[in-house]
Amino acid sequence: MDGSLLEQGTTLMLVGMGTVFVFLTMLVVAVTGMARFAALFKKEPDVDTGIQPDEVAAITAAITKHRSS
């Protein structure tokens, strides 16, 4: 053994933390790239912005019934 046990532990810790840092950096870059690529094909859904009066009446009746029981 060339170095002391403390030096070997420190070296192992730094190599391990460096490996994890590099992997997580690559993961963030890959996920960001995939998100940008997927955004190219994203279609905006047709959204009905208004609530119909019969829906409001049904919700109101359901809430009233729930509170009364």
PyMOL Python script that loads the backbone (N, CA, C, O; Angstrom):
from pymol import cmd

cmd.read_pdbstr("""\
ATOM      1  N   MET A   1       0.828  -1.171   0.000  1.00  0.00           N
ATOM      2  CA  MET A   1       0.000   0.000   0.000  1.00  0.00           C
ATOM      3  C   MET A   1       0.875   1.237   0.000  1.00  0.00           C
ATOM      4  O   MET A   1       1.744   1.415   0.853  1.00  0.00           O
ATOM      5  N   ASP A   2       0.618   2.091  -0.987  1.00  0.00           N
ATOM      6  CA  ASP A   2       1.446   3.285  -1.111  1.00  0.00           C
ATOM      7  C   ASP A   2       1.036   4.364  -0.116  1.00  0.00           C
ATOM      8  O   ASP A   2       1.889   4.916   0.579  1.00  0.00           O
ATOM      9  N   GLY A   3      -0.242   4.667  -0.040  1.00  0.00           N
ATOM     10  CA  GLY A   3      -0.694   5.746   0.823  1.00  0.00           C
ATOM     11  C   GLY A   3      -1.344   5.201   2.077  1.00  0.00           C
ATOM     12  O   GLY A   3      -1.579   4.002   2.227  1.00  0.00           O
ATOM     13  N   SER A   4      -1.619   6.120   2.954  1.00  0.00           N
ATOM     14  CA  SER A   4      -2.282   5.709   4.177  1.00  0.00           C
ATOM     15  C   SER A   4      -3.746   5.409   3.882  1.00  0.00           C
ATOM     16  O   SER A   4      -4.260   5.729   2.810  1.00  0.00           O
ATOM     17  N   LEU A   5      -4.386   4.807   4.826  1.00  0.00           N
ATOM     18  CA  LEU A   5      -5.786   4.427   4.672  1.00  0.00           C
ATOM     19  C   LEU A   5      -6.663   5.677   4.496  1.00  0.00           C
ATOM     20  O   LEU A   5      -7.647   5.647   3.757  1.00  0.00           O
ATOM     21  N   LEU A   6      -6.308   6.764   5.171  1.00  0.00           N
ATOM     22  CA  LEU A   6      -7.064   8.008   5.050  1.00  0.00           C
ATOM     23  C   LEU A   6      -6.935   8.593   3.645  1.00  0.00           C
ATOM     24  O   LEU A   6      -7.918   9.082   3.090  1.00  0.00           O
ATOM     25  N   GLU A   7      -5.743   8.549   3.068  1.00  0.00           N
ATOM     26  CA  GLU A   7      -5.533   9.052   1.703  1.00  0.00           C
ATOM     27  C   GLU A   7      -6.303   8.202   0.693  1.00  0.00           C
ATOM     28  O   GLU A   7      -6.906   8.735  -0.239  1.00  0.00           O
ATOM     29  N   GLN A   8      -6.283   6.892   0.876  1.00  0.00           N
ATOM     30  CA  GLN A   8      -7.011   6.012  -0.034  1.00  0.00           C
ATOM     31  C   GLN A   8      -8.519   6.258   0.062  1.00  0.00           C
ATOM     32  O   GLN A   8      -9.215   6.269  -0.954  1.00  0.00           O
ATOM     33  N   GLY A   9      -9.013   6.453   1.267  1.00  0.00           N
ATOM     34  CA  GLY A   9     -10.436   6.736   1.446  1.00  0.00           C
ATOM     35  C   GLY A   9     -10.832   8.054   0.806  1.00  0.00           C
ATOM     36  O   GLY A   9     -11.889   8.160   0.185  1.00  0.00           O
ATOM     37  N   THR A  10      -9.981   9.057   0.960  1.00  0.00           N
ATOM     38  CA  THR A  10     -10.257  10.357   0.356  1.00  0.00           C
ATOM     39  C   THR A  10     -10.247  10.264  -1.160  1.00  0.00           C
ATOM     40  O   THR A  10     -11.107  10.843  -1.825  1.00  0.00           O
ATOM     41  N   THR A  11      -9.287   9.544  -1.709  1.00  0.00           N
ATOM     42  CA  THR A  11      -9.226   9.367  -3.161  1.00  0.00           C
ATOM     43  C   THR A  11     -10.452   8.630  -3.672  1.00  0.00           C
ATOM     44  O   THR A  11     -11.035   9.022  -4.683  1.00  0.00           O
ATOM     45  N   LEU A  12     -10.844   7.577  -2.992  1.00  0.00           N
ATOM     46  CA  LEU A  12     -12.025   6.821  -3.390  1.00  0.00           C
ATOM     47  C   LEU A  12     -13.279   7.693  -3.322  1.00  0.00           C
ATOM     48  O   LEU A  12     -14.138   7.623  -4.201  1.00  0.00           O
ATOM     49  N   MET A  13     -13.377   8.516  -2.273  1.00  0.00           N
ATOM     50  CA  MET A  13     -14.529   9.401  -2.134  1.00  0.00           C
ATOM     51  C   MET A  13     -14.583  10.409  -3.280  1.00  0.00           C
ATOM     52  O   MET A  13     -15.646  10.635  -3.857  1.00  0.00           O
ATOM     53  N   LEU A  14     -13.449  11.009  -3.610  1.00  0.00           N
ATOM     54  CA  LEU A  14     -13.422  12.008  -4.677  1.00  0.00           C
ATOM     55  C   LEU A  14     -13.730  11.388  -6.034  1.00  0.00           C
ATOM     56  O   LEU A  14     -14.434  11.995  -6.841  1.00  0.00           O
ATOM     57  N   VAL A  15     -13.221  10.205  -6.294  1.00  0.00           N
ATOM     58  CA  VAL A  15     -13.511   9.523  -7.557  1.00  0.00           C
ATOM     59  C   VAL A  15     -14.994   9.171  -7.629  1.00  0.00           C
ATOM     60  O   VAL A  15     -15.624   9.349  -8.672  1.00  0.00           O
ATOM     61  N   GLY A  16     -15.547   8.679  -6.538  1.00  0.00           N
ATOM     62  CA  GLY A  16     -16.967   8.335  -6.517  1.00  0.00           C
ATOM     63  C   GLY A  16     -17.859   9.546  -6.695  1.00  0.00           C
ATOM     64  O   GLY A  16     -18.816   9.503  -7.468  1.00  0.00           O
ATOM     65  N   MET A  17     -17.559  10.628  -5.989  1.00  0.00           N
ATOM     66  CA  MET A  17     -18.368  11.841  -6.110  1.00  0.00           C
ATOM     67  C   MET A  17     -18.226  12.452  -7.497  1.00  0.00           C
ATOM     68  O   MET A  17     -19.195  12.979  -8.044  1.00  0.00           O
ATOM     69  N   GLY A  18     -17.044  12.389  -8.063  1.00  0.00           N
ATOM     70  CA  GLY A  18     -16.840  12.893  -9.424  1.00  0.00           C
ATOM     71  C   GLY A  18     -17.620  12.089 -10.443  1.00  0.00           C
ATOM     72  O   GLY A  18     -18.203  12.649 -11.372  1.00  0.00           O
ATOM     73  N   THR A  19     -17.633  10.768 -10.269  1.00  0.00           N
ATOM     74  CA  THR A  19     -18.393   9.907 -11.175  1.00  0.00           C
ATOM     75  C   THR A  19     -19.879  10.210 -11.097  1.00  0.00           C
ATOM     76  O   THR A  19     -20.546  10.303 -12.127  1.00  0.00           O
ATOM     77  N   VAL A  20     -20.403  10.364  -9.897  1.00  0.00           N
ATOM     78  CA  VAL A  20     -21.824  10.676  -9.727  1.00  0.00           C
ATOM     79  C   VAL A  20     -22.136  12.041 -10.322  1.00  0.00           C
ATOM     80  O   VAL A  20     -23.164  12.202 -10.979  1.00  0.00           O
ATOM     81  N   PHE A  21     -21.275  13.022 -10.107  1.00  0.00           N
ATOM     82  CA  PHE A  21     -21.501  14.356 -10.657  1.00  0.00           C
ATOM     83  C   PHE A  21     -21.540  14.332 -12.182  1.00  0.00           C
ATOM     84  O   PHE A  21     -22.412  14.948 -12.795  1.00  0.00           O
ATOM     85  N   VAL A  22     -20.601  13.625 -12.787  1.00  0.00           N
ATOM     86  CA  VAL A  22     -20.575  13.534 -14.255  1.00  0.00           C
ATOM     87  C   VAL A  22     -21.822  12.828 -14.770  1.00  0.00           C
ATOM     88  O   VAL A  22     -22.419  13.273 -15.749  1.00  0.00           O
ATOM     89  N   PHE A  23     -22.224  11.737 -14.129  1.00  0.00           N
ATOM     90  CA  PHE A  23     -23.419  11.009 -14.558  1.00  0.00           C
ATOM     91  C   PHE A  23     -24.659  11.880 -14.449  1.00  0.00           C
ATOM     92  O   PHE A  23     -25.461  11.922 -15.381  1.00  0.00           O
ATOM     93  N   LEU A  24     -24.835  12.577 -13.329  1.00  0.00           N
ATOM     94  CA  LEU A  24     -26.021  13.420 -13.157  1.00  0.00           C
ATOM     95  C   LEU A  24     -26.027  14.591 -14.133  1.00  0.00           C
ATOM     96  O   LEU A  24     -27.090  14.992 -14.607  1.00  0.00           O
ATOM     97  N   THR A  25     -24.859  15.140 -14.438  1.00  0.00           N
ATOM     98  CA  THR A  25     -24.778  16.209 -15.428  1.00  0.00           C
ATOM     99  C   THR A  25     -25.196  15.700 -16.800  1.00  0.00           C
ATOM    100  O   THR A  25     -25.942  16.373 -17.511  1.00  0.00           O
ATOM    101  N   MET A  26     -24.726  14.525 -17.173  1.00  0.00           N
ATOM    102  CA  MET A  26     -25.119  13.935 -18.453  1.00  0.00           C
ATOM    103  C   MET A  26     -26.612  13.637 -18.479  1.00  0.00           C
ATOM    104  O   MET A  26     -27.255  13.802 -19.515  1.00  0.00           O
ATOM    105  N   LEU A  27     -27.168  13.202 -17.362  1.00  0.00           N
ATOM    106  CA  LEU A  27     -28.593  12.908 -17.278  1.00  0.00           C
ATOM    107  C   LEU A  27     -29.424  14.175 -17.467  1.00  0.00           C
ATOM    108  O   LEU A  27     -30.421  14.158 -18.189  1.00  0.00           O
ATOM    109  N   VAL A  28     -29.025  15.269 -16.831  1.00  0.00           N
ATOM    110  CA  VAL A  28     -29.742  16.538 -16.977  1.00  0.00           C
ATOM    111  C   VAL A  28     -29.682  17.014 -18.427  1.00  0.00           C
ATOM    112  O   VAL A  28     -30.692  17.458 -18.973  1.00  0.00           O
ATOM    113  N   VAL A  29     -28.527  16.928 -19.046  1.00  0.00           N
ATOM    114  CA  VAL A  29     -28.386  17.348 -20.445  1.00  0.00           C
ATOM    115  C   VAL A  29     -29.259  16.482 -21.346  1.00  0.00           C
ATOM    116  O   VAL A  29     -29.919  17.002 -22.245  1.00  0.00           O
ATOM    117  N   ALA A  30     -29.275  15.169 -21.119  1.00  0.00           N
ATOM    118  CA  ALA A  30     -30.077  14.273 -21.948  1.00  0.00           C
ATOM    119  C   ALA A  30     -31.570  14.539 -21.793  1.00  0.00           C
ATOM    120  O   ALA A  30     -32.296  14.576 -22.786  1.00  0.00           O
ATOM    121  N   VAL A  31     -32.033  14.723 -20.564  1.00  0.00           N
ATOM    122  CA  VAL A  31     -33.462  14.971 -20.333  1.00  0.00           C
ATOM    123  C   VAL A  31     -33.874  16.313 -20.919  1.00  0.00           C
ATOM    124  O   VAL A  31     -34.952  16.424 -21.503  1.00  0.00           O
ATOM    125  N   THR A  32     -33.038  17.329 -20.775  1.00  0.00           N
ATOM    126  CA  THR A  32     -33.333  18.632 -21.365  1.00  0.00           C
ATOM    127  C   THR A  32     -33.396  18.543 -22.884  1.00  0.00           C
ATOM    128  O   THR A  32     -34.279  19.127 -23.512  1.00  0.00           O
ATOM    129  N   GLY A  33     -32.464  17.815 -23.464  1.00  0.00           N
ATOM    130  CA  GLY A  33     -32.471  17.637 -24.917  1.00  0.00           C
ATOM    131  C   GLY A  33     -33.705  16.898 -25.395  1.00  0.00           C
ATOM    132  O   GLY A  33     -34.295  17.276 -26.408  1.00  0.00           O
ATOM    133  N   MET A  34     -34.110  15.849 -24.687  1.00  0.00           N
ATOM    134  CA  MET A  34     -35.308  15.114 -25.076  1.00  0.00           C
ATOM    135  C   MET A  34     -36.557  15.971 -24.937  1.00  0.00           C
ATOM    136  O   MET A  34     -37.473  15.869 -25.754  1.00  0.00           O
ATOM    137  N   ALA A  35     -36.604  16.819 -23.907  1.00  0.00           N
ATOM    138  CA  ALA A  35     -37.757  17.697 -23.729  1.00  0.00           C
ATOM    139  C   ALA A  35     -37.859  18.701 -24.865  1.00  0.00           C
ATOM    140  O   ALA A  35     -38.954  18.970 -25.360  1.00  0.00           O
ATOM    141  N   ARG A  36     -36.749  19.246 -25.274  1.00  0.00           N
ATOM    142  CA  ARG A  36     -36.766  20.186 -26.407  1.00  0.00           C
ATOM    143  C   ARG A  36     -37.142  19.478 -27.698  1.00  0.00           C
ATOM    144  O   ARG A  36     -37.867  20.034 -28.522  1.00  0.00           O
ATOM    145  N   PHE A  37     -36.658  18.260 -27.879  1.00  0.00           N
ATOM    146  CA  PHE A  37     -37.003  17.485 -29.075  1.00  0.00           C
ATOM    147  C   PHE A  37     -38.488  17.153 -29.090  1.00  0.00           C
ATOM    148  O   PHE A  37     -39.130  17.253 -30.136  1.00  0.00           O
ATOM    149  N   ALA A  38     -39.040  16.764 -27.956  1.00  0.00           N
ATOM    150  CA  ALA A  38     -40.463  16.435 -27.875  1.00  0.00           C
ATOM    151  C   ALA A  38     -41.322  17.668 -28.081  1.00  0.00           C
ATOM    152  O   ALA A  38     -42.437  17.564 -28.593  1.00  0.00           O
ATOM    153  N   ALA A  39     -40.821  18.841 -27.691  1.00  0.00           N
ATOM    154  CA  ALA A  39     -41.586  20.073 -27.859  1.00  0.00           C
ATOM    155  C   ALA A  39     -41.777  20.419 -29.333  1.00  0.00           C
ATOM    156  O   ALA A  39     -42.709  21.144 -29.682  1.00  0.00           O
ATOM    157  N   LEU A  40     -40.914  19.912 -30.189  1.00  0.00           N
ATOM    158  CA  LEU A  40     -41.063  20.166 -31.621  1.00  0.00           C
ATOM    159  C   LEU A  40     -42.324  19.510 -32.177  1.00  0.00           C
ATOM    160  O   LEU A  40     -42.908  20.011 -33.138  1.00  0.00           O
ATOM    161  N   PHE A  41     -42.744  18.407 -31.591  1.00  0.00           N
ATOM    162  CA  PHE A  41     -43.880  17.652 -32.085  1.00  0.00           C
ATOM    163  C   PHE A  41     -45.140  17.849 -31.251  1.00  0.00           C
ATOM    164  O   PHE A  41     -46.144  17.171 -31.470  1.00  0.00           O
ATOM    165  N   LYS A  42     -45.092  18.763 -30.308  1.00  0.00           N
ATOM    166  CA  LYS A  42     -46.213  18.962 -29.404  1.00  0.00           C
ATOM    167  C   LYS A  42     -47.356  19.670 -30.121  1.00  0.00           C
ATOM    168  O   LYS A  42     -47.148  20.680 -30.793  1.00  0.00           O
ATOM    169  N   LYS A  43     -48.547  19.138 -29.977  1.00  0.00           N
ATOM    170  CA  LYS A  43     -49.737  19.771 -30.520  1.00  0.00           C
ATOM    171  C   LYS A  43     -50.530  20.356 -29.364  1.00  0.00           C
ATOM    172  O   LYS A  43     -50.651  19.746 -28.302  1.00  0.00           O
ATOM    173  N   GLU A  44     -51.059  21.532 -29.584  1.00  0.00           N
ATOM    174  CA  GLU A  44     -51.890  22.153 -28.568  1.00  0.00           C
ATOM    175  C   GLU A  44     -53.280  21.519 -28.607  1.00  0.00           C
ATOM    176  O   GLU A  44     -53.898  21.466 -29.670  1.00  0.00           O
ATOM    177  N   PRO A  45     -53.775  21.045 -27.486  1.00  0.00           N
ATOM    178  CA  PRO A  45     -55.104  20.430 -27.473  1.00  0.00           C
ATOM    179  C   PRO A  45     -56.196  21.488 -27.620  1.00  0.00           C
ATOM    180  O   PRO A  45     -56.031  22.640 -27.217  1.00  0.00           O
ATOM    181  N   ASP A  46     -57.303  21.068 -28.202  1.00  0.00           N
ATOM    182  CA  ASP A  46     -58.453  21.962 -28.289  1.00  0.00           C
ATOM    183  C   ASP A  46     -59.104  22.009 -26.912  1.00  0.00           C
ATOM    184  O   ASP A  46     -59.585  20.999 -26.398  1.00  0.00           O
ATOM    185  N   VAL A  47     -59.109  23.188 -26.335  1.00  0.00           N
ATOM    186  CA  VAL A  47     -59.618  23.343 -24.982  1.00  0.00           C
ATOM    187  C   VAL A  47     -60.915  24.150 -25.028  1.00  0.00           C
ATOM    188  O   VAL A  47     -60.965  25.242 -25.595  1.00  0.00           O
ATOM    189  N   ASP A  48     -61.960  23.589 -24.420  1.00  0.00           N
ATOM    190  CA  ASP A  48     -63.213  24.320 -24.276  1.00  0.00           C
ATOM    191  C   ASP A  48     -63.091  25.149 -23.008  1.00  0.00           C
ATOM    192  O   ASP A  48     -63.051  24.602 -21.906  1.00  0.00           O
ATOM    193  N   THR A  49     -63.033  26.447 -23.159  1.00  0.00           N
ATOM    194  CA  THR A  49     -62.751  27.308 -22.008  1.00  0.00           C
ATOM    195  C   THR A  49     -63.959  27.560 -21.129  1.00  0.00           C
ATOM    196  O   THR A  49     -63.800  27.966 -19.977  1.00  0.00           O
ATOM    197  N   GLY A  50     -65.165  27.333 -21.637  1.00  0.00           N
ATOM    198  CA  GLY A  50     -66.342  27.642 -20.847  1.00  0.00           C
ATOM    199  C   GLY A  50     -66.977  26.400 -20.257  1.00  0.00           C
ATOM    200  O   GLY A  50     -66.866  25.305 -20.808  1.00  0.00           O
ATOM    201  N   ILE A  51     -67.642  26.582 -19.134  1.00  0.00           N
ATOM    202  CA  ILE A  51     -68.396  25.502 -18.503  1.00  0.00           C
ATOM    203  C   ILE A  51     -69.856  25.719 -18.863  1.00  0.00           C
ATOM    204  O   ILE A  51     -70.384  26.824 -18.739  1.00  0.00           O
ATOM    205  N   GLN A  52     -70.489  24.667 -19.301  1.00  0.00           N
ATOM    206  CA  GLN A  52     -71.879  24.747 -19.721  1.00  0.00           C
ATOM    207  C   GLN A  52     -72.788  24.958 -18.505  1.00  0.00           C
ATOM    208  O   GLN A  52     -72.476  24.486 -17.411  1.00  0.00           O
ATOM    209  N   PRO A  53     -73.896  25.658 -18.688  1.00  0.00           N
ATOM    210  CA  PRO A  53     -74.809  25.912 -17.562  1.00  0.00           C
ATOM    211  C   PRO A  53     -75.372  24.631 -16.937  1.00  0.00           C
ATOM    212  O   PRO A  53     -75.600  24.583 -15.728  1.00  0.00           O
ATOM    213  N   ASP A  54     -75.597  23.596 -17.749  1.00  0.00           N
ATOM    214  CA  ASP A  54     -76.119  22.359 -17.170  1.00  0.00           C
ATOM    215  C   ASP A  54     -75.073  21.668 -16.291  1.00  0.00           C
ATOM    216  O   ASP A  54     -75.430  20.971 -15.341  1.00  0.00           O
ATOM    217  N   GLU A  55     -73.785  21.854 -16.600  1.00  0.00           N
ATOM    218  CA  GLU A  55     -72.721  21.307 -15.755  1.00  0.00           C
ATOM    219  C   GLU A  55     -72.692  22.033 -14.412  1.00  0.00           C
ATOM    220  O   GLU A  55     -72.530  21.411 -13.362  1.00  0.00           O
ATOM    221  N   VAL A  56     -72.849  23.342 -14.457  1.00  0.00           N
ATOM    222  CA  VAL A  56     -72.879  24.136 -13.221  1.00  0.00           C
ATOM    223  C   VAL A  56     -74.051  23.704 -12.355  1.00  0.00           C
ATOM    224  O   VAL A  56     -73.913  23.580 -11.138  1.00  0.00           O
ATOM    225  N   ALA A  57     -75.211  23.474 -12.978  1.00  0.00           N
ATOM    226  CA  ALA A  57     -76.398  23.050 -12.228  1.00  0.00           C
ATOM    227  C   ALA A  57     -76.174  21.675 -11.600  1.00  0.00           C
ATOM    228  O   ALA A  57     -76.568  21.449 -10.456  1.00  0.00           O
ATOM    229  N   ALA A  58     -75.548  20.756 -12.333  1.00  0.00           N
ATOM    230  CA  ALA A  58     -75.303  19.414 -11.801  1.00  0.00           C
ATOM    231  C   ALA A  58     -74.322  19.466 -10.624  1.00  0.00           C
ATOM    232  O   ALA A  58     -74.517  18.784  -9.619  1.00  0.00           O
ATOM    233  N   ILE A  59     -73.277  20.272 -10.755  1.00  0.00           N
ATOM    234  CA  ILE A  59     -72.289  20.392  -9.669  1.00  0.00           C
ATOM    235  C   ILE A  59     -72.931  21.021  -8.438  1.00  0.00           C
ATOM    236  O   ILE A  59     -72.705  20.571  -7.314  1.00  0.00           O
ATOM    237  N   THR A  60     -73.728  22.058  -8.650  1.00  0.00           N
ATOM    238  CA  THR A  60     -74.405  22.719  -7.531  1.00  0.00           C
ATOM    239  C   THR A  60     -75.350  21.768  -6.815  1.00  0.00           C
ATOM    240  O   THR A  60     -75.405  21.749  -5.586  1.00  0.00           O
ATOM    241  N   ALA A  61     -76.099  20.975  -7.584  1.00  0.00           N
ATOM    242  CA  ALA A  61     -77.020  20.011  -6.976  1.00  0.00           C
ATOM    243  C   ALA A  61     -76.262  18.944  -6.193  1.00  0.00           C
ATOM    244  O   ALA A  61     -76.695  18.545  -5.112  1.00  0.00           O
ATOM    245  N   ALA A  62     -75.141  18.484  -6.725  1.00  0.00           N
ATOM    246  CA  ALA A  62     -74.350  17.467  -6.036  1.00  0.00           C
ATOM    247  C   ALA A  62     -73.776  18.021  -4.737  1.00  0.00           C
ATOM    248  O   ALA A  62     -73.796  17.328  -3.720  1.00  0.00           O
ATOM    249  N   ILE A  63     -73.274  19.228  -4.744  1.00  0.00           N
ATOM    250  CA  ILE A  63     -72.727  19.825  -3.523  1.00  0.00           C
ATOM    251  C   ILE A  63     -73.827  20.030  -2.481  1.00  0.00           C
ATOM    252  O   ILE A  63     -73.633  19.748  -1.298  1.00  0.00           O
ATOM    253  N   THR A  64     -74.969  20.518  -2.925  1.00  0.00           N
ATOM    254  CA  THR A  64     -76.095  20.733  -2.006  1.00  0.00           C
ATOM    255  C   THR A  64     -76.533  19.426  -1.357  1.00  0.00           C
ATOM    256  O   THR A  64     -76.770  19.368  -0.151  1.00  0.00           O
ATOM    257  N   LYS A  65     -76.639  18.373  -2.176  1.00  0.00           N
ATOM    258  CA  LYS A  65     -77.038  17.068  -1.644  1.00  0.00           C
ATOM    259  C   LYS A  65     -75.994  16.524  -0.669  1.00  0.00           C
ATOM    260  O   LYS A  65     -76.342  15.949   0.362  1.00  0.00           O
ATOM    261  N   HIS A  66     -74.735  16.704  -0.991  1.00  0.00           N
ATOM    262  CA  HIS A  66     -73.655  16.209  -0.120  1.00  0.00           C
ATOM    263  C   HIS A  66     -73.676  16.935   1.234  1.00  0.00           C
ATOM    264  O   HIS A  66     -73.510  16.312   2.282  1.00  0.00           O
ATOM    265  N   ARG A  67     -73.876  18.226   1.197  1.00  0.00           N
ATOM    266  CA  ARG A  67     -73.882  18.999   2.447  1.00  0.00           C
ATOM    267  C   ARG A  67     -75.103  18.721   3.304  1.00  0.00           C
ATOM    268  O   ARG A  67     -75.049  18.850   4.527  1.00  0.00           O
ATOM    269  N   SER A  68     -76.217  18.337   2.663  1.00  0.00           N
ATOM    270  CA  SER A  68     -77.427  18.112   3.430  1.00  0.00           C
ATOM    271  C   SER A  68     -77.453  16.717   4.080  1.00  0.00           C
ATOM    272  O   SER A  68     -78.233  16.481   5.003  1.00  0.00           O
ATOM    273  N   SER A  69     -76.617  15.808   3.608  1.00  0.00           N
ATOM    274  CA  SER A  69     -76.646  14.463   4.196  1.00  0.00           C
ATOM    275  C   SER A  69     -75.687  14.275   5.335  1.00  0.00           C
ATOM    276  O   SER A  69     -75.618  13.189   5.911  1.00  0.00           O
TER     277      SER A  69
END
""", "prot")
cmd.dss("prot")
cmd.show_as("cartoon", "prot")
cmd.util.cbc("prot")
cmd.orient("prot")
